[in-house]
């Protein structure tokens, strides 16, 4: 997901993105199903819009020549192989920058980076999430390990890659110099430990699992209403605490010596939660949410995906959009882009492509004639999509 996610974001921002797949199985996430939409993997469709697709056999001389022609006219190259693979294919940074395009911004995303003792380890999201420490602090105390419901290691690596690429482009604008970017999913996960890492530096003790609760704030977690539904309250400072106590009809809690300040509340957290859980069991979850929001207290429901994707705020912010997909003969729903610009615009221009869907189109742009394109297809150098 990391490479496709990064390139999709760049495509949303207006970049012309060409996705290069091999002529055999192609992007492996095409096979990650169920579910499917019109026979295509929903997983693949989630991270590949705003791209054109060419299927190349880079192990052939002519396939490599096509690749070099593409790179010669490109600003950025993003690769998502294990370290060492690009050297075998002759598409490594040294080859590209010396022989093809010295100004290239070459971004490598891998599980553990291009250097270090773990360099050659395989790096799927789950492995990095576990090894990077986040799994040890996710979930409830005394329960088995759990992963986040989306590939957070992959996606955050993609986000870091985008910010690095944009920074490198700005650097090139100022200096004229291209460079290589080395993004390690493992490094990214370590960087996300933030306050949990600092807590370890401060105490020498491993942070614990807190379920929905916060390691440093109280109350800041999920509670259950009388209807069995869960909701969350987030009390981030002592003023909010006083407002919170008034909003829920328990003003005396704000002057209780055990709960005056956040450190007090953390010290007496078990007693506080016992009082609050008993109190919240007397009304519906939505009633507590309404009371809190009326007084400016951060609160909300624990929404299902179906509820999120139909939420009025999500719709108002255009976070669910549709994009025409002639290949499917229907419109395809996609998540919108979360960044809004005042002048420039993000856009959903192209549906996720089939393997080799724009092979012929891209080859024509490179100057190949129709008879040569057909010859390349027959010899297995390229693959052309046929519906």
DOPA-100742 format. One record per residue: residue in three letters; z, x, y of N, C-alpha, C in turn. Coordinates in steps of 0.02 Angstrom, whole numbers, padded with zeros to 5 digits, always signed. Last residue first. Layout:
BEGIN
ALAZXYZXYZXY...
This chain:
BEGIN
UNK-01142-00520-00267-01101-00580-00277-01117-00613-00343UNK-01131-00350-00276-01176-00407-00287-01133-00467-00305UNK-01109-00196-00194-01081-00261-00214-01136-00313-00222UNK-01158-00044-00258-01173-00095-00209-01147-00163-00235UNK-01105+00121-00270-01103+00055-00301-01113+00003-00246UNK-01180+00284-00288-01148+00230-00250-01147+00167-00292UNK-01221+00362-00393-01190+00394-00336-01152+00344-00293UNK-01293+00311-00499-01220+00306-00501-01184+00342-00445UNK-01429+00301-00494-01402+00364-00521-01325+00366-00521UNK-01449+00178-00433-01469+00187-00503-01438+00249-00534UNK-01403+00207-00303-01368+00158-00345-01385+00168-00418UNK-01497+00298-00260-01427+00318-00263-01386+00270-00307UNK-01610+00215-00261-01607+00273-00306-01535+00297-00315UNK-01579+00127-00160-01586+00102-00228-01582+00158-00279UNK-01581+00218-00054-01519+00182-00069-01521+00155-00141UNK-01715+00254-00053-01665+00304-00070-01598+00272-00088UNK-01774+00135-00014-01791+00161-00080-01741+00215-00102UNK-01720+00119+00116-01703+00071+00063-01718+00100-00006UNK-01654+00272+00189-01705+00219+00181-01689+00178+00119UNK-01516+00323+00288-01547+00319+00222-01597+00261+00220UNK-01444+00333+00406-01514+00353+00406-01549+00350+00339UNK-01322+00280+00417-01324+00353+00411-01396+00379+00406UNK-01351+00147+00413-01328+00174+00477-01329+00250+00476UNK-01378+00136+00277-01433+00128+00326-01414+00156+00394UNK-01249+00151+00228-01299+00202+00213-01359+00197+00260UNK-01191+00033+00274-01166+00097+00298-01217+00152+00286UNK-01266-00063+00201-01263-00065+00274-01243+00002+00303UNK-01235-00030+00068-01304-00026+00093-01305-00022+00169UNK-01092-00053+00067-01123+00011+00048-01192+00018+00078UNK-01012-00161+00092-01054-00137+00147-01088-00071+00131UNK-00950-00180-00033-00984-00237+00000-01030-00215+00056UNK-00879-00098-00119-00948-00081-00104-00986-00135-00065UNK-00773-00224-00165-00789-00154-00179-00864-00143-00166UNK-00758-00337-00025-00765-00323-00097-00782-00249-00105UNK-00643-00331+00116-00708-00324+00083-00704-00319+00008UNK-00554-00452+00207-00549-00397+00160-00613-00391+00120UNK-00653-00500+00354-00611-00515+00296-00605-00455+00251UNK-00644-00445+00523-00677-00441+00458-00630-00460+00402UNK-00563-00473+00635-00636-00477+00639-00670-00482+00572UNK-00432-00511+00718-00450-00515+00647-00525-00526+00645UNK-00368-00407+00850-00410-00461+00824-00419-00455+00749UNK-00285-00371+01005-00295-00360+00934-00337-00417+00908UNK-00338-00321+01168-00323-00374+01119-00330-00348+01048UNK-00280-00260+01328-00318-00254+01266-00298-00309+01218UNK-00178-00323+01412-00248-00316+01431-00292-00311+01369UNK-00055-00340+01348-00069-00381+01407-00143-00379+01427UNK-00038-00359+01171-00054-00318+01229-00071-00363+01288UNK+00075-00376+01038+00035-00412+01088+00025-00367+01149UNK+00098-00353+00867+00097-00321+00933+00050-00358+00980UNK+00081-00416+00744+00143-00428+00781+00144-00398+00851UNK-00060-00507+00694-00036-00441+00715+00025-00449+00759UNK-00043-00631+00561-00068-00604+00624-00040-00535+00638UNK-00090-00649+00391-00038-00640+00441-00069-00611+00504UNK-00220-00765+00345-00194-00697+00350-00135-00698+00399UNK-00324-00870+00247-00265-00862+00290-00240-00790+00287UNK-00496-00885+00252-00441-00852+00218-00382-00845+00266UNK-00619-01010+00227-00577-00970+00272-00517-00944+00233UNK-00758-00989+00111-00701-01025+00139-00665-00980+00188UNK-00840-00912+00032-00863-00978+00052-00807-01021+00081UNK-00815-00785-00004-00777-00836-00039-00802-00906-00023UNK-00902-00722+00083-00905-00706+00012-00870-00759-00030UNK-00864-00766+00210-00926-00792+00180-00931-00778+00105UNK-00727-00803+00279-00743-00758+00223-00804-00786+00187UNK-00642-00806+00435-00698-00828+00393-00713-00778+00338UNK-00468-00818+00445-00527-00776+00456-00582-00800+00408UNK-00325-00879+00528-00377-00887+00477-00436-00844+00496UNK-00150-00837+00546-00218-00849+00571-00265-00859+00512UNK+00011-00829+00599-00030-00852+00543-00098-00870+00572UNK+00054-00789+00720+00068-00744+00664+00040-00770+00598UNK+00049-00846+00848-00013-00833+00811-00003-00782+00754UNK+00161-00892+00907+00146-00821+00917+00085-00798+00878UNK+00166-01021+00859+00155-01010+00931+00135-00938+00946UNK+00196-00997+00724+00132-01027+00742+00116-01013+00815UNK+00325-00946+00737+00274-00907+00703+00204-00932+00722UNK+00388-01057+00795+00384-00994+00832+00330-00949+00803UNK+00377-01154+00694+00343-01165+00758+00338-01101+00800UNK+00339-01107+00526+00387-01110+00581+00351-01114+00649UNK+00268-01088+00415+00254-01150+00451+00300-01158+00512UNK+00314-00971+00364+00243-00974+00380+00222-01041+00411UNK+00450-01001+00339+00431-00952+00390+00359-00963+00412UNK+00439-01091+00233+00468-01114+00297+00450-01066+00353UNK+00387-01011+00134+00350-01070+00155+00375-01096+00222UNK+00491-00918+00117+00426-00896+00144+00386-00955+00170UNK+00647-00988+00175+00599-00973+00123+00533-00952+00155UNK+00777-00924+00280+00717-00963+00269+00677-00941+00209UNK+00929-00950+00318+00895-00903+00273+00833-00939+00248UNK+00949-00991+00494+00947-01007+00423+00918-00949+00383UNK+01055-00911+00620+00993-00938+00593+00997-00953+00520UNK+01119-00840+00772+01128-00875+00708+01060-00900+00684UNK+01201-00778+00909+01147-00764+00862+01161-00795+00793UNK+01251-00897+01029+01274-00855+00974+01216-00841+00927UNK+01233-00988+01132+01203-00921+01137+01225-00872+01084UNK+01279-01113+01110+01323-01068+01149+01295-00997+01154UNK+01181-01165+01030+01197-01201+01092+01238-01157+01139UNK+01191-01087+00918+01136-01076+00963+01147-01109+01031UNK+01309-01143+00857+01306-01073+00879+01251-01063+00931UNK+01272-01274+00828+01330-01261+00871+01327-01191+00900UNK+01164-01250+00740+01153-01285+00804+01210-01272+00853UNK+01230-01188+00634+01177-01152+00669+01166-01183+00738UNK+01314-01291+00592+01343-01228+00618+01292-01189+00658UNK+01218-01381+00549+01264-01400+00602+01295-01338+00633UNK+01157-01317+00443+01119-01326+00504+01163-01346+00562UNK+01261-01326+00345+01239-01261+00371+01203-01269+00438UNK+01384-01453+00370+01318-01431+00347+01299-01365+00381UNK+01561-01413+00358+01503-01445+00389+01439-01417+00359UNK+01661-01347+00290+01676-01416+00312+01615-01451+00343UNK+01646-01215+00264+01634-01261+00207+01643-01334+00227UNK+01687-01143+00371+01616-01160+00368+01601-01209+00311UNK+01824-01124+00339+01805-01165+00397+01732-01188+00391UNK+01818-01038+00231+01851-01103+00224+01828-01150+00279UNK+01755-00930+00291+01723-00964+00234+01753-01033+00224UNK+01852-00893+00388+01786-00918+00408+01752-00956+00351UNK+01962-00850+00310+01970-00904+00359+01902-00935+00375UNK+01902-00747+00236+01934-00803+00201+01941-00863+00248UNK+01863-00660+00337+01811-00695+00298+01841-00754+00260UNK+01989-00614+00382+01943-00650+00427+01892-00691+00387UNK+02037-00548+00269+02074-00606+00295+02028-00648+00340UNK+01941-00447+00259+01951-00494+00203+01987-00557+00227UNK+01956-00376+00382+01894-00413+00366+01905-00464+00311UNK+02040-00300+00458+02066-00361+00426+02008-00406+00404UNK+01960-00198+00505+02021-00180+00469+02049-00240+00430UNK+01864-00269+00575+01844-00231+00516+01904-00213+00473UNK+01942-00320+00678+01912-00367+00630+01889-00330+00567UNK+01977-00202+00744+02029-00245+00716+01999-00291+00662UNK+01848-00159+00785+01887-00119+00738+01944-00158+00705UNK+01821-00272+00874+01782-00261+00812+01819-00215+00763UNK+01975-00351+00926+01918-00306+00935+01881-00298+00869UNK+02061-00456+00876+02045-00448+00947+01981-00407+00959UNK+02115-00491+00753+02042-00498+00762+02019-00486+00834UNK+02250-00484+00746+02213-00454+00691+02138-00449+00706UNK+02296-00558+00855+02298-00484+00858+02258-00450+00803UNK+02199-00692+00910+02239-00668+00854+02238-00591+00854UNK+02111-00737+01002+02172-00705+01028+02218-00681+00973UNK+02011-00794+00928+01992-00741+00975+02052-00706+01004UNK+02069-00896+00856+02051-00835+00820+02037-00778+00868UNK+02080-01004+00941+02140-00963+00930+02125-00898+00893UNK+01959-01074+00937+01972-01028+00993+02031-00982+00981UNK+01867-01140+00841+01926-01102+00821+01944-01051+00875UNK+01742-01201+00859+01803-01241+00863+01865-01206+00838UNK+01631-01125+00865+01646-01155+00799+01711-01195+00799UNK+01634-01083+00999+01578-01124+00975+01595-01158+00909UNK+01748-01003+01008+01746-01066+01045+01692-01112+01017UNK+01706-00896+00928+01767-00934+00910+01768-01002+00945UNK+01593-00853+01002+01586-00877+00933+01646-00921+00914UNK+01651-00803+01117+01606-00860+01121+01597-00893+01053UNK+01721-00696+01059+01758-00749+01094+01715-00812+01099UNK+01612-00622+01007+01665-00646+00963+01704-00703+00996UNK+01539-00586+01119+01510-00635+01073+01563-00663+01026UNK+01632-00492+01165+01619-00552+01205+01588-00606+01161UNK+01626-00393+01065+01687-00433+01072+01678-00495+01117UNK+01470-00397+00970+01517-00368+01017+01575-00416+01028UNK+01391-00460+00872+01381-00389+00885+01428-00357+00935UNK+01384-00566+00750+01427-00555+00807+01429-00480+00822UNK+01282-00669+00677+01282-00598+00693+01322-00587+00757UNK+01267-00774+00535+01294-00765+00602+01299-00690+00615UNK+01159-00870+00429+01187-00806+00452+01213-00811+00523UNK+01176-00982+00288+01152-00966+00355+01184-00900+00375UNK+01143-01078+00140+01168-01019+00174+01138-01012+00244UNK+01196-01234+00072+01144-01192+00103+01177-01134+00140UNK+01295-01317+00029+01274-01264-00017+01219-01219+00010UNK+01341-01405+00121+01286-01428+00079+01261-01375+00030UNK+01434-01339+00196+01459-01388+00147+01405-01413+00101UNK+01369-01169+00205+01392-01232+00232+01413-01280+00177UNK+01407-00997+00191+01381-01057+00159+01412-01119+00190UNK+01345-00848+00274+01398-00895+00256+01367-00957+00225UNK+01301-00677+00295+01284-00745+00275+01347-00784+00257UNK+01355-00580+00441+01332-00589+00372+01313-00662+00359UNK+01468-00528+00526+01397-00512+00533+01366-00518+00464UNK+01619-00534+00618+01578-00560+00562+01503-00549+00577UNK+01594-00358+00610+01619-00419+00577+01636-00470+00631UNK+01511-00201+00575+01524-00259+00618+01551-00318+00578UNK+01477-00101+00487+01516-00083+00547+01535-00141+00592UNK+01400-00144+00381+01451-00093+00367+01497-00081+00426UNK+01375-00319+00362+01362-00257+00399+01418-00208+00385UNK+01321-00422+00221+01365-00401+00275+01344-00335+00306UNK+01252-00458+00110+01223-00478+00174+01262-00452+00233UNK+01304-00316+00023+01271-00380+00018+01237-00398+00083UNK+01350-00189+00039+01386-00241+00073+01353-00310+00068UNK+01380-00038-00048+01339-00098-00041+01381-00152-00007UNK+01436+00109+00046+01439+00059-00007+01386+00005+00003UNK+01404+00284+00073+01409+00215+00096+01406+00167+00037UNK+01499+00419+00011+01439+00380+00004+01450+00309+00031UNK+01587+00525+00126+01588+00475+00073+01522+00437+00071UNK+01597+00604+00235+01588+00638+00171+01588+00591+00113UNK+01608+00551+00363+01663+00541+00316+01659+00582+00252UNK+01497+00586+00440+01563+00578+00473+01620+00578+00423UNK+01390+00587+00354+01407+00649+00389+01477+00646+00418UNK+01395+00450+00321+01410+00500+00270+01428+00567+00302UNK+01357+00397+00443+01422+00378+00415+01443+00428+00361UNK+01229+00448+00451+01279+00473+00498+01349+00455+00475UNK+01168+00372+00352+01172+00444+00344+01226+00473+00390UNK+01180+00249+00414+01213+00259+00350+01219+00334+00334UNK+01104+00259+00528+01177+00256+00536+01213+00264+00470UNK+00967+00322+00443+00997+00319+00509+01074+00317+00509UNK+00878+00301+00339+00950+00297+00324+00992+00294+00388UNK+00749+00327+00373+00772+00259+00383+00847+00250+00367UNK+00726+00456+00332+00734+00444+00404+00762+00375+00418UNK+00708+00435+00195+00768+00471+00218+00780+00458+00292UNK+00584+00371+00200+00643+00334+00177+00707+00368+00198UNK+00506+00478+00248+00512+00416+00287+00574+00377+00266UNK+00514+00568+00142+00541+00586+00208+00553+00524+00250UNK+00444+00489+00047+00514+00508+00036+00548+00527+00102UNK+00316+00483+00098+00354+00421+00091+00429+00436+00083UNK+00259+00598+00214+00292+00591+00149+00331+00525+00147UNK+00119+00649+00296+00168+00595+00293+00194+00589+00222UNK+00048+00764+00390+00076+00760+00323+00132+00708+00323UNK-00099+00789+00478-00035+00753+00478-00013+00745+00405UNK-00193+00916+00556-00175+00880+00495-00107+00849+00504UNK-00299+00904+00704-00245+00931+00664-00235+00889+00601UNK-00398+00952+00849-00380+00908+00795-00323+00939+00755UNK-00396+00983+01024-00381+01007+00956-00365+00951+00908UNK-00404+00950+01156-00467+00959+01119-00457+00981+01047UNK-00295+00919+01232-00305+00989+01214-00372+01003+01181UNK-00295+00782+01261-00269+00829+01311-00288+00901+01296UNK-00348+00721+01149-00376+00704+01215-00356+00757+01267UNK-00259+00769+01054-00327+00794+01054-00362+00779+01120UNK-00147+00693+01087-00143+00766+01091-00213+00796+01094UNK-00198+00567+01054-00179+00581+01124-00175+00656+01135UNK-00210+00586+00917-00270+00572+00957-00257+00586+01031UNK-00077+00603+00883-00123+00659+00873-00188+00648+00913UNK-00027+00475+00910-00001+00533+00947-00049+00592+00943UNK-00098+00403+00815-00108+00387+00886-00083+00444+00930UNK-00044+00463+00699-00116+00467+00714-00129+00454+00787UNK+00091+00425+00709+00073+00495+00710-00001+00504+00727UNK+00083+00287+00698+00110+00316+00760+00091+00389+00765UNK+00026+00278+00567-00010+00251+00626+00017+00283+00690UNK+00127+00336+00488+00061+00367+00491+00023+00343+00552UNK+00230+00244+00503+00239+00312+00529+00171+00347+00536UNK+00169+00137+00434+00186+00131+00505+00194+00199+00537UNK+00160+00190+00304+00100+00171+00341+00112+00165+00415UNK+00295+00203+00277+00254+00264+00279+00189+00250+00316UNK+00327+00068+00274+00355+00110+00328+00317+00176+00333UNK+00256+00030+00159+00238+00001+00224+00266+00043+00282UNK+00316+00103+00053+00244+00107+00068+00230+00087+00140UNK+00448+00056+00062+00433+00128+00067+00360+00139+00085UNK+00436-00083+00045+00459-00056+00109+00445+00018+00116UNK+00353-00196-00021+00354-00123-00034+00372-00084+00029UNK+00474-00332-00021+00407-00305-00004+00410-00230-00014UNK+00605-00357-00060+00552-00400-00085+00482-00382-00064UNK+00696-00212-00111+00676-00258-00058+00614-00295-00083UNK+00781-00207-00271+00734-00181-00222+00722-00233-00168UNK+00945-00176-00338+00890-00221-00321+00844-00187-00271UNK+01062-00131-00468+01019-00114-00411+00964-00166-00401UNK+01193-00250-00516+01139-00202-00530+01097-00187-00468UNK+01354-00256-00427+01296-00288-00459+01242-00235-00471UNK+01454-00197-00356+01467-00213-00426+01410-00245-00462UNK+01402-00266-00202+01446-00219-00238+01458-00243-00309UNK+01232-00316-00185+01303-00330-00182+01343-00281-00224UNK+01098-00236-00091+01125-00281-00142+01200-00288-00134UNK+01081-00065-00055+01050-00131-00051+01077-00175-00108UNK+01117+00064-00069+01155+00025-00020+01126-00045-00010UNK+01030+00118-00160+01102+00125-00174+01145+00085-00126UNK+00905+00103-00107+00924+00058-00161+01000+00061-00174UNK+00900+00207-00013+00906+00138+00010+00927+00090-00045UNK+00882+00335-00069+00948+00312-00052+00955+00239-00033UNK+00763+00385-00119+00777+00395-00048+00842+00366-00025UNK+00749+00343-00249+00769+00412-00238+00790+00425-00166UNK+00709+00207-00226+00769+00224-00265+00794+00294-00248UNK+00594+00220-00150+00648+00177-00126+00714+00194-00161UNK+00517+00298-00237+00539+00326-00173+00597+00286-00144UNK+00497+00206-00341+00527+00271-00355+00556+00301-00291UNK+00434+00097-00278+00499+00088-00311+00535+00155-00321UNK+00310+00156-00232+00360+00128-00186+00429+00125-00219UNK+00265+00306-00323+00260+00235-00308+00319+00212-00266UNK+00227+00454-00341+00269+00422-00289+00256+00350-00275UNK+00245+00595-00450+00211+00532-00433+00256+00490-00388UNK+00269+00761-00388+00297+00701-00418+00253+00640-00402UNK+00226+00874-00322+00182+00846-00373+00210+00785-00409UNK+00333+00904-00232+00265+00894-00209+00221+00857-00259UNK+00463+00936-00249+00442+00871-00275+00369+00856-00259UNK+00482+01059-00183+00486+01057-00256+00463+00992-00287UNK+00360+01078-00046+00425+01065-00075+00423+01057-00151UNK+00218+00989+00028+00257+01048+00012+00322+01028-00022UNK+00162+00868+00056+00117+00921+00033+00153+00985+00015UNK+00256+00722-00001+00231+00771+00047+00191+00826+00015UNK+00290+00625-00091+00341+00674-00074+00317+00729-00027UNK+00182+00530-00093+00250+00511-00111+00302+00559-00084UNK+00075+00538+00053+00091+00548-00018+00164+00531-00031UNK-00056+00543+00163+00005+00505+00146+00017+00513+00071UNK-00133+00641+00283-00118+00635+00212-00053+00597+00202UNK-00253+00637+00406-00186+00613+00388-00180+00605+00312UNK-00334+00725+00523-00334+00716+00450-00262+00698+00429UNK-00438+00716+00649-00367+00703+00637-00364+00683+00563UNK-00565+00839+00682-00540+00782+00643-00464+00777+00646UNK-00634+00940+00740-00592+00899+00784-00557+00842+00747UNK-00718+01000+00648-00658+01037+00670-00610+00996+00712UNK-00799+00944+00521-00778+00915+00584-00713+00949+00607UNK-00852+01037+00419-00882+00972+00435-00864+00948+00506UNK-00789+01160+00393-00861+01152+00380-00892+01089+00409UNK-00654+01156+00431-00693+01217+00439-00768+01205+00437UNK-00608+01026+00405-00601+01053+00472-00643+01116+00484UNK-00641+01010+00267-00667+00963+00319-00664+00995+00388UNK-00572+01115+00204-00644+01107+00197-00673+01065+00254UNK-00439+01087+00243-00470+01152+00257-00546+01147+00255UNK-00417+00957+00193-00418+00970+00265-00452+01035+00282UNK-00530+00913+00057-00466+00933+00085-00473+00951+00159UNK-00632+00879-00024-00626+00840+00037-00559+00855+00071UNK-00654+00925-00153-00685+00961-00096-00686+00918-00033UNK-00585+00876-00258-00643+00837-00237-00681+00870-00180UNK-00482+00968-00264-00527+00962-00322-00591+00925-00302UNK-00420+00940-00142-00450+01006-00154-00500+01003-00211UNK-00371+00811-00165-00425+00820-00116-00459+00889-00123UNK-00270+00835-00260-00330+00798-00279-00387+00810-00230UNK-00161+00898-00201-00204+00936-00246-00269+00901-00263UNK-00048+00761-00193-00067+00828-00170-00109+00865-00223UNK-00124+00602-00227-00073+00651-00242-00096+00719-00214UNK-00203+00516-00086-00201+00545-00153-00137+00584-00164UNK-00241+00455+00031-00180+00431+00000-00174+00456-00073UNK-00306+00496+00193-00310+00498+00120-00241+00486+00090UNK-00401+00468+00334-00336+00454+00302-00346+00455+00227UNK-00473+00540+00474-00480+00531+00401-00410+00521+00373UNK-00543+00503+00632-00484+00508+00589-00504+00501+00516UNK-00666+00501+00694-00609+00528+00730-00551+00544+00684UNK-00828+00543+00623-00765+00505+00625-00712+00539+00667UNK-00944+00607+00592-00945+00562+00650-00881+00521+00658UNK-00912+00676+00477-00938+00714+00534-00935+00673+00598UNK-00883+00581+00382-00828+00617+00414-00851+00653+00477UNK-01011+00540+00343-00965+00492+00372-00911+00528+00412UNK-01059+00659+00289-01094+00628+00346-01050+00578+00381UNK-00971+00676+00182-00971+00725+00237-01006+00696+00299UNK-01012+00569+00100-00944+00572+00127-00941+00618+00188UNK-01140+00611+00067-01131+00549+00105-01062+00548+00139UNK-01107+00725-00007-01147+00732+00054-01140+00670+00099UNK-01042+00668-00115-01005+00710-00070-01042+00719-00003UNK-01151+00605-00175-01094+00565-00152-01052+00604-00101UNK-01227+00715-00210-01253+00669-00159-01198+00624-00131UNK-01145+00774-00309-01166+00812-00249-01188+00765-00193UNK-01007+00679-00373-01078+00697-00372-01095+00732-00307UNK-00881+00639-00354-00890+00694-00402-00964+00714-00409UNK-00877+00528-00277-00868+00592-00243-00874+00652-00290UNK-00963+00393-00274-00941+00439-00327-00937+00508-00297UNK-00915+00256-00170-00947+00321-00179-00919+00357-00240UNK-00932+00109-00086-00910+00136-00150-00950+00199-00165UNK-00871+00053+00069-00925+00088+00034-00896+00118-00031UNK-00828-00076+00179-00815-00042+00115-00878-00010+00087UNK-00738-00106+00331-00799-00109+00291-00790-00064+00231UNK-00597-00201+00386-00626-00140+00358-00694-00156+00329UNK-00515-00310+00417-00542-00267+00471-00566-00200+00445UNK-00398-00314+00278-00444-00344+00326-00466-00291+00377UNK-00307-00271+00181-00373-00239+00185-00422-00273+00232UNK-00188-00328+00134-00185-00265+00172-00253-00232+00183UNK-00198-00443+00057-00146-00441+00108-00151-00380+00154UNK-00287-00431-00045-00309-00467+00014-00260-00462+00072UNK-00207-00370-00144-00261-00332-00111-00281-00365-00045UNK-00126-00482-00174-00096-00419-00152-00148-00378-00114UNK-00214-00575-00224-00182-00589-00160-00150-00526-00131UNK-00365-00532-00300-00293-00518-00296-00265-00533-00226UNK-00482-00664-00325-00466-00598-00297-00391-00591-00287UNK-00510-00793-00365-00518-00740-00414-00501-00671-00389UNK-00476-00870-00254-00546-00867-00276-00559-00807-00322UNK-00338-00776-00253-00373-00825-00211-00447-00817-00227UNK-00202-00753-00370-00267-00737-00343-00290-00793-00295UNK-00036-00683-00407-00086-00736-00397-00152-00709-00370UNK-00069-00602-00571-00074-00655-00520-00027-00643-00462UNK-00125-00440-00505-00120-00513-00502-00091-00539-00568UNK-00196-00308-00464-00126-00328-00461-00121-00404-00451UNK-00322-00261-00454-00301-00285-00520-00228-00308-00521UNK-00333-00213-00329-00377-00270-00346-00356-00301-00413UNK-00258-00100-00326-00223-00163-00311-00268-00224-00320UNK-00345+00006-00347-00310-00021-00405-00274-00087-00391UNK-00505+00017-00286-00436+00007-00266-00397-00028-00322UNK-00611+00066-00424-00597+00054-00354-00522+00049-00341UNK-00664+00090-00550-00618+00033-00542-00603+00017-00470UNK-00800+00169-00495-00774+00142-00558-00729+00082-00543UNK-00833+00224-00377-00882+00177-00405-00859+00147-00471UNK-00697+00225-00256-00739+00255-00307-00786+00202-00337UNK-00704+00182-00081-00679+00173-00149-00724+00210-00198UNK-00663+00190+00084-00704+00223+00033-00670+00215-00035UNK-00676+00092+00225-00637+00102+00164-00683+00133+00111UNK-00686+00120+00390-00727+00119+00330-00683+00138+00271UNK-00649+00043+00541-00622+00073+00481-00671+00065+00423UNK-00640+00055+00707-00690+00042+00655-00667+00079+00593UNK-00496-00012+00790-00532+00044+00760-00585+00019+00711UNK-00420-00117+00839-00488-00109+00862-00527-00052+00833UNK-00299-00148+00785-00298-00122+00853-00368-00108+00880UNK-00337-00180+00655-00314-00234+00699-00315-00212+00772UNK-00361-00049+00610-00416-00096+00617-00398-00155+00662UNK-00230-00004+00606-00277+00028+00652-00338-00016+00664UNK-00184-00088+00504-00155-00092+00571-00201-00060+00623UNK-00264-00044+00397-00270-00113+00421-00242-00119+00491UNK-00217+00086+00381-00286+00076+00405-00298+00005+00428UNK-00086+00060+00334-00098+00098+00396-00167+00085+00424UNK-00115-00010+00215-00077-00043+00269-00088-00007+00335UNK-00187+00085+00137-00218+00023+00158-00182-00012+00216UNK-00078+00183+00126-00143+00198+00157-00178+00135+00181UNK+00027+00103+00062+00037+00141+00124-00028+00156+00161UNK+00000+00041-00061+00000+00000+00000+00000+00042+00064
